[in-house]
Amino acid sequence: MLRRIGSGKYEIDGRSVTVRWGDLGGAPGLLAYEDEVKDVASGEMPLTAYLSQAANVAAALCGQRADMPKIARIPKERRLTFADDAAKDSTSAMKLDDVGNERCESMRIACEQAMLREQAAEAYERSLQNPFVRSPPARRGLQAPAGLAVPYLN
């Protein structure tokens, strides 16, 4: 989003930017800097570079860049989240073996949640491409590590 405010003053994606004719490194052209930046010399860049950078930031924030992880391309309000109802009060009084098991369990849960988030992101993207096709059923959860004394729910 670009809006002209006055002579040489613009609002680009909600940021106040000054644009002027100048010479940066021997090449004359339009230069831009954000007005909130204190040191103009270090923040000034060619307008084309500034617009490209602003477009990349905007694309990253709304999840529209192809090189981003699938989960980042899903709007935040549509992302799969998990309640943290299994959190413990403190592990300081637990036995060393229990703390190790707790860490293994936490890592297993984090890995499973990451896998489920990726599957949900893939299903969301498929639904955008063809809203009439149902997603295949999700795979079962990860298997518990051998010898871990914590019960699992899959």
C-alpha positions in Angstrom: 0.0 0.0 0.0 1.5 3.3 -1.1 0.0 6.8 -0.4 1.4 10.2 -1.2 1.3 12.6 1.8 3.1 15.6 0.4 6.2 16.6 -1.6 8.7 13.8 -1.2 6.7 12.3 1.7 4.9 8.9 1.3 3.3 6.3 3.5 4.4 2.8 2.4 2.8 -0.1 4.2 2.1 2.2 7.1 5.6 3.5 7.4 6.4 7.2 6.8 9.0 7.4 4.1 10.9 10.3 2.5 11.9 10.0 -1.2 14.4 12.3 -2.9 16.6 12.5 -5.9 20.2 11.7 -5.0 23.4 9.9 -5.7 24.2 6.7 -3.9 27.5 5.1 -4.8 27.9 7.0 -8.1 24.5 6.1 -9.5 21.9 9.0 -9.5 18.3 8.1 -8.9 15.5 8.1 -6.4 16.5 7.4 -2.8 14.2 6.4 0.1 14.5 6.3 3.9 12.1 5.8 6.7 11.4 8.9 8.7 11.6 7.0 12.0 15.2 6.1 11.3 17.5 8.4 13.2 20.6 8.1 11.0 19.4 9.0 7.5 22.8 8.1 5.8 22.7 4.5 7.1 19.0 4.0 6.3 18.9 5.5 2.9 18.7 3.2 -0.1 17.5 3.2 -3.8 13.7 3.4 -4.0 13.5 0.2 -6.0 15.4 -1.7 -3.3 13.2 -0.2 -0.5 10.0 -1.1 -2.4 11.3 -4.7 -3.0 12.3 -5.0 0.7 8.8 -3.7 1.8 7.1 -6.1 -0.5 9.1 -9.0 0.8 8.3 -8.1 4.4 4.6 -7.7 3.6 4.6 -11.1 1.8 6.3 -12.7 4.7 3.9 -11.3 7.2 0.8 -12.5 5.4 2.4 -15.9 4.4 2.5 -15.4 0.7 6.1 -16.3 -0.1 6.6 -19.7 -1.7 9.9 -20.3 0.1 8.2 -20.1 3.5 7.2 -23.1 5.6 3.7 -24.4 5.0 2.5 -23.4 8.4 3.6 -19.8 7.9 1.5 -19.6 4.7 -1.7 -20.2 6.8 -3.3 -17.1 8.3 -2.7 -17.0 12.0 -6.3 -17.3 13.0 -6.6 -20.5 10.9 -3.5 -22.3 12.3 -3.8 -25.5 14.3 -3.0 -24.8 18.0 -2.8 -27.1 21.0 -3.8 -26.6 24.6 -1.0 -27.0 27.1 -3.0 -28.9 29.7 -0.2 -31.4 30.4 2.2 -28.7 31.8 3.8 -29.6 35.2 4.2 -27.1 38.0 7.9 -27.8 38.5 10.5 -30.4 37.6 13.0 -29.4 40.2 11.7 -31.9 42.9 11.5 -34.8 40.4 14.0 -37.6 40.2 16.6 -37.3 37.5 15.1 -40.2 35.5 11.7 -38.6 35.6 13.1 -35.3 34.3 14.8 -37.1 31.5 11.5 -38.9 30.7 9.7 -35.6 30.9 12.1 -34.0 28.3 11.7 -37.0 26.0 7.9 -36.8 26.3 8.0 -33.0 25.6 10.1 -33.5 22.5 7.8 -36.3 21.3 4.8 -34.1 21.8 6.5 -31.2 20.0 7.4 -33.4 17.0 3.9 -34.8 16.8 2.4 -31.4 17.0 4.7 -30.1 14.2 3.7 -33.1 12.1 0.0 -32.4 12.7 0.4 -28.7 12.0 2.1 -29.5 8.7 -0.7 -31.9 7.7 -3.3 -29.3 8.6 -1.4 -26.7 6.5 -1.3 -29.1 3.6 -5.1 -29.7 4.0 -5.7 -26.0 4.2 -3.8 -25.3 1.0 -5.6 -28.2 -0.8 -8.9 -26.8 0.3 -7.9 -23.4 -1.3 -7.1 -25.1 -4.6 -10.2 -27.2 -4.7 -12.8 -26.6 -1.9 -14.9 -29.6 -3.0 -12.2 -32.3 -2.3 -12.0 -33.7 1.2 -8.6 -34.2 2.8 -7.4 -37.8 3.4 -7.5 -38.9 7.1 -4.6 -38.0 9.2 -2.0 -40.6 10.1 -1.6 -42.0 13.6 0.7 -40.3 16.1 4.4 -41.0 16.6 5.4 -44.2 18.5 6.7 -43.9 22.0 10.5 -44.2 22.4 11.4 -47.7 23.8 11.8 -47.9 27.6 9.9 -44.6 28.3 7.7 -45.1 31.4 5.2 -42.3 30.5 1.8 -43.4 29.1 0.9 -42.2 25.6 -2.4 -41.2 24.0 -2.5 -41.6 20.2 
